[in-house]
Amino acid sequence: MDSRHSPGLPMSDAETAVEAERILHTAFRDDTPLPKIGPTPPVLQPETRTVPAWAVGTAVASIGIGAGITAAGCGVWLVLQGLAAVTLTSVLMVTLPLAALAALATAIGSAIQHARATVTHTENHYNAPVTQHVQHTEQTARGFLGRITNR
């Protein structure tokens, strides 16, 4: 009997028995126990996998985003822990440095303004005859929120 089976057709009982005998006689199994420690040295198995550049970029970006979100979450947690323990001392410790910076900025701005005001500009003097025109106006108002007439 031929042990070759035609694909697509079901096997008969005789063909199945012949195929099972052939598999059992050609199979080999070594039942000797493996030693835990042996004389054979380890064999180097070089890495042959390649990772695409887009996968490396995605992995690095994921790690960076995860670390950034973790840091932001820790910062928010610290701020909320600080707000949960609001006392007069904690409010003063936060606002006093800000008030000191504002006072320092105001002092510096005032000093710069006064320094600019004392500078004299000699190139803008006008050396010509000056005439003075005087115009007198008379105003009359009538009633509360009345109309003003200039004559």
MIKOLKOL-159620 format. One line per field, with one value per residue (C-alpha): residue number from 1; residue in three letters; z, x, y. Coordinates in pm, whole numbers. Each point is the difference from the previous one (the first is absolute). Layout:
BEGIN
num [NUM, ...];
residu [ALA, ...];
up [Z, ...];
east [X, ...];
north [Y, ...];
// end
This chain:
BEGIN
num [1, 2, 3, 4, 5, 6, 7, 8, 9, 10, 11, 12, 13, 14, 15, 16, 17, 18, 19, 20, 21, 22, 23, 24, 25, 26, 27, 28, 29, 30, 31, 32, 33, 34, 35, 36, 37, 38, 39, 40, 41, 42, 43, 44, 45, 46, 47, 48, 49, 50, 51, 52, 53, 54, 55, 56, 57, 58, 59, 60, 61, 62, 63, 64, 65, 66, 67, 68, 69, 70, 71, 72, 73, 74, 75, 76, 77, 78, 79, 80, 81, 82, 83, 84, 85, 86, 87, 88, 89, 90, 91, 92, 93, 94, 95, 96, 97, 98, 99, 100, 101, 102, 103, 104, 105, 106, 107, 108, 109, 110, 111, 112, 113, 114, 115, 116, 117, 118, 119, 120, 121, 122, 123, 124, 125, 126, 127, 128, 129, 130, 131, 132, 133, 134, 135, 136, 137, 138, 139, 140, 141, 142, 143, 144, 145, 146, 147, 148, 149, 150, 151];
residu [MET, ASP, SER, ARG, HIS, SER, PRO, GLY, LEU, PRO, MET, SER, ASP, ALA, GLU, THR, ALA, VAL, GLU, ALA, GLU, ARG, ILE, LEU, HIS, THR, ALA, PHE, ARG, ASP, ASP, THR, PRO, LEU, PRO, LYS, ILE, GLY, PRO, THR, PRO, PRO, VAL, LEU, GLN, PRO, GLU, THR, ARG, THR, VAL, PRO, ALA, TRP, ALA, VAL, GLY, THR, ALA, VAL, ALA, SER, ILE, GLY, ILE, GLY, ALA, GLY, ILE, THR, ALA, ALA, GLY, CYS, GLY, VAL, TRP, LEU, VAL, LEU, GLN, GLY, LEU, ALA, ALA, VAL, THR, LEU, THR, SER, VAL, LEU, MET, VAL, THR, LEU, PRO, LEU, ALA, ALA, LEU, ALA, ALA, LEU, ALA, THR, ALA, ILE, GLY, SER, ALA, ILE, GLN, HIS, ALA, ARG, ALA, THR, VAL, THR, HIS, THR, GLU, ASN, HIS, TYR, ASN, ALA, PRO, VAL, THR, GLN, HIS, VAL, GLN, HIS, THR, GLU, GLN, THR, ALA, ARG, GLY, PHE, LEU, GLY, ARG, ILE, THR, ASN, ARG];
up [0, -88, 304, -200, 47, -268, 129, 16, 40, 337, 113, 36, 318, -162, -122, 342, 169, -248, 47, 380, -15, -226, 238, 305, -162, -136, 319, 248, 361, 228, 353, 164, 275, -69, 232, 211, -50, -299, -171, -300, 6, -80, -367, -107, -162, -179, -18, -352, 49, -144, 137, -240, 65, 42, 276, 183, -34, 127, 298, 92, -37, 215, 274, -13, 6, 286, 202, -68, 102, 313, 92, -66, 211, 287, -26, 8, 296, 189, -75, 112, 315, 72, -64, 226, 290, -35, 311, 56, 7, -330, -168, 125, -114, -351, -28, 176, -262, -274, 182, 46, -374, -82, 239, -150, -355, 104, 161, -305, -232, 216, 7, -378, -46, 230, -168, -341, 126, 114, -340, -185, -375, -135, -368, 10, 107, -217, -75, -175, 94, 187, -5, 242, -110, 274, -56, 264, 8, 198, 105, 119, 143, 59, 246, 116, -285, -200, -336, -13, -259, -87, -126];
east [0, 129, 68, -40, -327, -172, -73, -363, -131, -82, 223, -140, 48, 275, 185, -30, 150, 289, 74, -10, 247, 234, -1, 61, 294, 168, -38, 288, -13, 301, -111, 342, -8, 184, 289, -43, 365, 195, 337, -144, 71, -279, -39, -14, -333, 37, -293, -140, -323, -28, -233, -144, 87, -366, -41, 307, -128, -342, 151, 224, -286, -226, 261, 54, -371, -54, 281, -129, -354, 129, 203, -299, -220, 250, 10, -378, -9, 250, -193, -327, 164, 119, -345, -156, 211, -73, 95, 87, 368, -18, -189, 259, 286, -145, -110, 287, 264, -241, -69, 373, 58, -281, 143, 347, -136, -190, 313, 211, -263, -30, 379, 20, -283, 167, 337, -155, -181, 324, 171, 9, -16, 199, -55, -374, 15, -191, 182, -250, -240, -305, -341, -277, -363, -259, -362, -264, -313, -313, -207, -355, -164, -368, -140, 140, 199, -90, 128, 326, 30, 335, -3];
north [0, 348, 217, 318, 177, 209, 348, 98, -357, -155, -289, -347, -202, -207, 309, 157, -309, -14, 372, -38, -294, 196, 301, -219, -184, 313, 209, 10, 94, 12, -84, 36, 264, 323, 85, 311, 99, -120, 45, 183, 377, 245, 88, 364, 80, 334, 240, 12, 194, 350, 264, 261, 363, 100, -260, 131, 357, -99, -181, 292, 249, -219, -18, 377, 79, -244, 154, 352, -87, -170, 309, 228, -225, 11, 379, 26, -238, 213, 320, -158, -133, 352, 144, -260, 126, 373, 196, 364, -89, -189, 287, 250, -222, -5, 364, 178, -87, 110, 327, 54, -51, 244, 261, -45, 41, 314, 148, -72, 150, 312, 44, -32, 253, 255, -52, 70, 310, 170, -29, 334, 16, 294, -74, 78, 368, 244, 329, 227, 279, -126, 165, -67, -20, 33, -90, 71, -213, 49, -299, -14, -309, -51, -250, -325, -156, 307, 107, 198, 274, 152, 362];
// end
